Structure formats: structure tokens, C-alpha cells
Amino acid sequence: MATREELADFLASAERRAYKQALFAVRDENNALDVVQDAMLKLAEHYSDRPAQELPLLFTRILQNSIHDFFRRQKVRSTWVTLLSAFSGNPDSDEDPLETLEAAEGTEAAESAADQAERAQIIAMIEQEIAKLPPRQRQAFLLRYWEDMDVAETAATMGCSEGSVKTHCSRATHALAQALLARGITL
């Protein structure tokens, strides 16, 4: 069970990386801060009774879910604003308000449905292959590449040597590359 100090230290150490991850995903500083704050509160409220070594992986999953929740809320808000704005226009106009909206470049909405579907399929395949990795390889891979921890931080979190982290990451990336190549995905 993590003590209050361990939880506070973990949250302080993860704050910058979590913000960077959220900012990259939502592309707005204020929204990224809100997402990180929500994730930290959920970790503290629901998982503070977990051992300190489990906190990084739990927090990573909570942060990813918070980012997905943000996009779901944005989609619902956007739908209602669009529907309500249709009532405020000129009723004699033949113009469809949905046809006048333009998606911001670089967002998911600006992509074609085929690109979005392809990306979702590739992400699902990657997640399936990550789930098949041995536990230590999966943990090293997620901490290094999804949590953006350096080798020393990952070794400390996993309770192993830096050489072991490098070995686990190397094996995981090779296994993932081979599995994805077998499925026809080249990166």
C-alpha cells in the first residue's frame, strides 16, 4: 500500500510527462491541464490503496482513459452545438449547416473515414500484440515508450538493472515489429 508521501511523490514526478502526453493528444494547454488533473484525482481517489510500484502503470491507463473521455465529451458537445445552431439560422435558406462546418486541419475530424478506420484498426492490432508480450517486456515497453521514462527511471520503477530494461525493451520492440509485419503492417 502506497503511503501519502509515496503517492504525492509519484504524482509530482509524473506530472510533467502526463501533461506533455495530454497536450500532445488534446492540443490545448487548458484542456491538457484538466485531463491530467482528472487523471490524478481518479488515481488518488480509487487506487491510493495500491502498492507504490503499481502506480505508474495504473496512472498511464487512467490518463489514457481520461484523454478518451475528453474526446467523447467534445464530440457530444459539438453535436449539440451544431444541432442547436441549425435552429438559429435563416429558415428560408437551403443551406445545410453541417455542410458549412470545416474541420480544423490536423484533427481527426479532418481525416477521411477510411483513414480513421485504418488508424483504429492498426491501434487495435498494436494493443493486441502488446497484450501478448511477456509481462516484464510489456511493462518495460510501456514505461519507456508510452510513459516516456528514461532507462534509469524505468529500472527504478521495475526494480531491475538498466541492462535488464534495455534487454526487455529490445525484445519487446523486435517481437512487436515481427508480429505487426506478419499482419501486414509496416511502420
Secondary structure, DSSP 8 states (H G I E B T S, - for coil): ---HHHHHHHHHHHHHHHHHHHHHHH--HHHHHHHHHHHHHHHHHHHTTS-GGGHHHHHHHHHHHHHHHHHHHHHHHHHHHHHHHHHHS-TT----HHHH----TTSGGGS-HHHHHHHHHHHHHHHHHHHHS-HHHHHHHIIIIIS---HHHHHHHHTS-HHHHHHHHHHHHHHHHHHHHHTT---
